[in-house]
Amino acid sequence: MKIRVYYEDTDVGGVVYYANYLKFCERARSELFFDKGLSPHISDNEFFVVKEIQAKYIKPAKFGDILDVTAILDSKKSASLVMYQEVKKDNEVLFTGTFKLAYLKDFKPAKIPQELFKVFQ
């Protein structure tokens, strides 16, 4: 997905604030659901939560940049999955992250319904 860097995303120097890369990645994961006509908040009692993150900041993005944010399923287990994500500008990688997501039902880990995996294909 394409994201433009706005002033609100940057620090006083016009560089994207580090936490906003995580927001950009969250938006890209949500878009996977929206593109399939679904919601990342499956129901009031079923949803994914971020359990673990590994992030690598490579180069800065700046005010006005157009970024491409990708989200790819890396691996899956019965109640969790791992997404690999990149933020690029003009095909140059600026940020990479690995996000472990846990599936919760009634706020407890639960088996991910098989039909949800089509969202990540």
C-alpha positions in Angstrom: 0.0 0.0 0.0 1.1 3.5 -0.7 1.5 6.0 2.2 2.4 9.7 1.9 4.5 11.1 4.8 2.7 14.1 6.3 4.0 16.7 8.7 2.2 15.0 11.6 4.3 11.8 10.9 7.7 13.6 11.4 9.8 15.1 14.1 11.1 18.7 14.1 13.7 17.8 11.5 11.1 16.5 9.0 12.2 12.8 9.5 9.5 10.1 10.2 9.3 9.5 13.9 10.3 5.9 14.7 7.0 4.8 16.1 5.1 5.8 13.0 6.8 3.0 11.0 4.8 0.6 13.3 1.6 2.5 12.5 2.4 2.3 8.8 2.8 -1.4 9.1 -0.4 -1.8 11.1 -2.3 0.1 8.3 -0.9 -2.3 5.7 -1.9 -5.4 7.7 -5.4 -3.9 8.1 -5.6 -3.3 4.4 -5.1 -7.0 3.8 -8.5 -7.5 5.5 -10.2 -4.5 3.9 -9.1 -5.6 0.4 -11.0 -8.9 1.0 -14.2 -7.1 2.3 -13.4 -8.1 5.9 -12.3 -6.3 9.1 -9.1 -6.9 11.1 -11.4 -6.8 14.1 -13.2 -10.0 13.2 -15.9 -9.6 15.9 -16.3 -8.1 19.3 -14.6 -11.2 20.8 -12.3 -12.3 17.9 -9.2 -10.4 16.8 -5.5 -10.4 16.3 -3.1 -8.7 18.6 0.6 -8.0 18.2 2.6 -10.2 20.6 6.1 -9.5 19.5 8.0 -7.2 17.2 11.5 -7.2 15.7 12.3 -3.9 13.9 15.2 -2.7 11.8 15.5 1.0 10.9 17.7 1.3 7.9 17.3 4.8 6.4 15.0 7.7 7.2 11.8 8.6 5.4 11.1 12.3 5.2 8.2 14.7 5.0 6.4 14.4 1.6 7.9 11.0 0.7 5.6 8.4 -0.9 6.2 5.1 0.8 5.3 1.5 -0.2 4.4 -0.7 2.8 4.1 -4.4 2.3 2.9 -7.2 4.5 3.7 -10.9 3.8 2.8 -14.0 5.7 6.1 -15.5 6.9 4.8 -18.4 8.9 1.7 -19.7 10.8 0.8 -21.8 13.7 -2.6 -22.8 15.0 -3.1 -19.7 17.2 -0.5 -17.2 15.8 1.2 -16.1 12.7 4.3 -14.1 11.7 4.2 -11.3 9.2 7.3 -9.8 7.5 6.9 -6.2 6.5 8.9 -3.6 4.6 8.7 0.1 4.1 10.3 1.3 0.9 10.8 4.5 -1.0 11.5 4.1 -4.7 12.3 0.4 -4.2 14.9 1.2 -1.5 14.2 -0.5 1.9 14.0 1.9 4.7 12.5 -0.3 7.4 11.9 -4.0 8.0 9.8 -5.6 10.7 8.7 -9.0 11.8 5.4 -9.0 13.7 4.1 -12.0 15.6 0.3 -11.8 15.9 -1.7 -13.9 18.3 -5.4 -14.7 17.5 -7.7 -14.2 20.5 -11.2 -15.3 21.1 -12.8 -14.0 24.3 -9.4 -12.5 25.1 -7.7 -15.9 25.2 -5.5 -17.5 22.5 -7.5 -19.6 20.1 -7.1 -21.6 16.9 -7.2 -19.3 13.9 -10.1 -20.2 11.6 -8.8 -21.7 8.4 -10.8 -19.3 6.2 -8.9 -16.3 7.7 -5.6 -17.5 6.1 -7.0 -16.5 2.7 -6.6 -12.9 3.9 -2.8 -13.4 3.9 -2.4 -15.1 0.6 
